[in-house]
Amino acid sequence: MTNEAIILEKMTPKHLDRALELSRQVQWPHRREDWELVQSISQGIVALEEDRLVATVMMTPYGDDAATINMVIVDAAMRGRRLGRKMLEEALAKAGERTCYLVATQEGLPLYEKVGFAVTGETVQHQGVPLRVEAPAHVAWSESGDHANLVALDRAASGHDRTALMEILRERAKFAVIRDAGEIQAFAAIRSFGRGLVIGPVVARNDSEARALIDFLLAHHQGRFVRIDTDVSLDLAGWLTGRGLNHAGCGIKMRRSGAACGQSKPTHHRNYALVSQALG
């Protein structure tokens, strides 16, 4: 059957069960709830062949200037038919003039380069059941009135408007914070994901704050399987391994400049770093 027989349509909740099957086919840990989270804040596309879902892609917008491309999956039986590129081009069309980001596997790298993505760095994944650690005394759980400050700090660190993402994390995640003179200066989120829990985002002014936030979350979730993805340039790998979170793979960070942004880089406050993403 040719690609002309394939229909592309908007992803809706009715597609999630089959999307879950596709992610299991490529051995991703996502639960249906994890798909629901991304789908709720994204513009998703599915490919159907005779009403059977055979490919997915998500474009998650961050305001008007940026987006992430994620959940790019093509059924194994459909590979070699340029369907992956077609799906990617549809997602980029939805992104419009936004600068787009994604995390690629080595296998997917050539495709992304062909449509204008360039390598910007590397992420490293750590996961496992953490060793016992003490919760730092200067870290605490966030309070009900903290959300607006968390959104502002996330924007300072990422350089983008991720309000929709932060709003859904408000419902599904727990936030640890560090305060200075009563003001929140750093935070980290933890939520259910895959086999257990995932930490991210982590926004901090320095390594010491990032490690304290992560330790606080690990201390309060002893015995649970935890995953965290960090930028390899932050050099947290050895420290995370020492906490019982073993290296579990790497991803290639890529960026495609939007027409409105040229080659400019996202602006972010130099005092803050996004140590761990929320969606990758």
N, C-alpha and C positions, 0 to 999 in steps of 0.2 A: 504494500500500500504506500502511496506517495504522500509527501507532506501536504499536498493539496487537500487530502482527506482529513487533515487535522484542523480542528477548530480551536481558536483561542478565545477564552472568555474570562470575565472577572471572577477572582476567587471569592467564594462566600463560605459560610460555615458548613454548607452541605457538602463541600469538597474535602473537609478536613480528615474524615476517616480514611479516604484513599491516599491523601497526602501523607498521613501517618504511615501507611503501608510503604510508600516510597522511601520515606526517611529510614525506616527499618531495613529496607533493602540495601541501603548504603551504610548501614550500621551506625546511624546517628542515634543518640540517646533520647531524643525528644519524645515527650508524652503528647497526648492530644491537647492537654492544657497549655503546653508550651507553644504549639501551633496556634492555638486560639489567641494567646497573648500577642504574637507577632502579627497575626492576621487582623487583629482589632485596631492596630495603629498603622497599618500598611495598605498599599494598593497592590494586591496580589493578582497574579495571572496564572491560569491553568491551561494546559493543552489537553484536548480530548480527542481520542480516536474511537469512533463508534461509541460514544458516551463513556469510554473508559479513560480515566485520568492518567496521563502518561508523562507529564512534566509540570513543574511548578517554578515560580520565581516571585520574590517579594521586593517591592520598592518601598522602603520606610522613610518618609520625608521628615526632615528636621527643619521646620520653618520653610522659608522660600529659597534658601541658599544651599542646602545640603541634603543628602539622603544616603542611606546604606542600601546596597543590593544584597539580598540574602535568600536563603532557602532555595538555592538553584539546584534542582534535581531533575534528572531525566531517567526514565525507566530504562533499565539495562537493555531491554529488547529493542529500544528505539535509538540507541546510540549509533553514531556514524551517519546520521541523516540531517545534520546541521540544525537539529531542533533546539539544542542548547543555545546556539547563537541567535536563533530566531526569538527565543524567549528573552534572552538578554537584551536584544535590541528593542523589544516591546517595553521592557522595564525602563530602559534608558529614555525611551520616548515619553513615558509617563513622568520621569524625573525632570524632563524639560531642560532648563538652563542651570539646574542645581549641580553642584560638584558632588560626585558620587564616590563612595567608599565601599570596599568589600575586603573580605579575608579569603584568599584563594588557597587551594591545594596545589601541589606541584603539577598534578595532572591537569588542573583547570587553567593554569597560568597562560599557556599559549592562546587560548580563546579570549581571555580578558585583555591580553596585550593587543590582539587584533582589533578590538573595538575601542582602543584608546586608553586603557588603564596602564598605569606605570607603578612599579614597585616602590614603596615608601618605607618599608620596614618589615618587622617580623613579630608575630605574637607567639608566646609559648604557653601551653596549657599544662596545668598541674591539677592532680586530683587524687583522692584517696580518703581514708578515714584518718583525721588528724590525730597527732599525739596530744597528750594532755598538756595544756598551757594555762597560765593564770590570766584572768581578765584584768587588763590595766585599769588602775583606779581612776584615771583621768578621762576614760571613755564611758559613755552612758548611752542608753537608748534614747531615740528622739522623742519629742513630745508632740501633742496634737497640733500645736500652733507653729511647728517648725517647717512645714512643707514649702512655703514660699522661699524661705532662705535656702533650702536644699536645691530648689530649681535654679535659683540665682547662682549658687556655687557650681552646679553642673554646667551651666552656660559659661561661666568664667573659665572652667577647665576645658570644655570641649570646643568652645567658640561657636556653638550652634544652639538654636532653640529646640530643645528636646522636651518641651513641656508635655506633649502627649505621652511620651515614654515615661516621664517622671510621674505623671498622673496615674498611669496604670500600675506603676511600681508602688505608688502610695497605697493601692488596694491589695497588692500581692506580696510585697516585701516588708522586711523589718529594717530600720535604719539605725546604725550606730553613729554617734557624733562626738566630736571633740569641741569643747567650748573654751573660749578665751575671753575673760571679762564679760561672761554671759552671752557672747555672740558665737554662733556656730562657725568654726574655721575649717572643718574637715568632716567628711562623712563616708560611710560605706553601707551598701545594701546587701541583704541576703534573702533569697527566696527559693521556693521549691523549683527543681528543674531536673529532668532526666532521672538518673538513678538516685538522686538525693537532693542536694542543694547547690546553688551557684552563688558566688560572691561577685558583685558588680552592680553599678559602678562603684569605684573607690576614688574619691576626690580628696587630695591631700596637698599640703604645701611642701612636704619633704618626705624622705624615706621613713623617718622615725614615726611620723603620724600615720603613714600608710600601714606600717607594720603593727602599730598599736591597734588600729581599727580592725585589721584582719585577725589579730590575736584575740581581741574581744569577741568577735563573731565565732571563732573556732572554740573558744572557751565555753561559750553558751550553746554549742551544738556538738558536744563530745559524743562520739559513737556514730555520727552521721557521715555519710559519704558527701564530700565537698569538692567542687570544681572551681577553679579560678583561672582566668586567662589574663596575662599581662604582656606588656611590650617588652621584648627581649632587651632593649636598651636600658631598662630600669634595673637590671641585674638583681632581680629578686629570686632567681631560680634556686640558688643554693640555699637561701633562707627558707623558701617554701618547702624544699625537699627535707630540710631539717625539721619542719613542722609535720612531716608525714604525708605531704602532698607531692606525689611523685610526678616526674616529667611524663607527659602523655601525648606529646606531639607538638608540632609547630604549624603556624599558618602564615601565609605571605600577605602582608598588608598592601593594598593597592588603592590608587586614587585616579579619578578621571575628572579633569577640570570642566566645569560648566561653562557654557558660552558667555554667561554674564560675569564670570569670575576670572576668566583668562587663566593665568598661571599663578594667581595669588594664593597664598596659603591661608587657612582659617586663622583668624585672630583669637587669641585667648590670653587671659591674664597670666603674666609670667610667674606669679607667685603660686599658681595652682597647676597641678598635673592630674590628668585622668589616668589613674594607675591601672584600672580595669574597666573594660566596657561592660555594657549591660546586654547587648545583643551580639557583639562581635562584628 
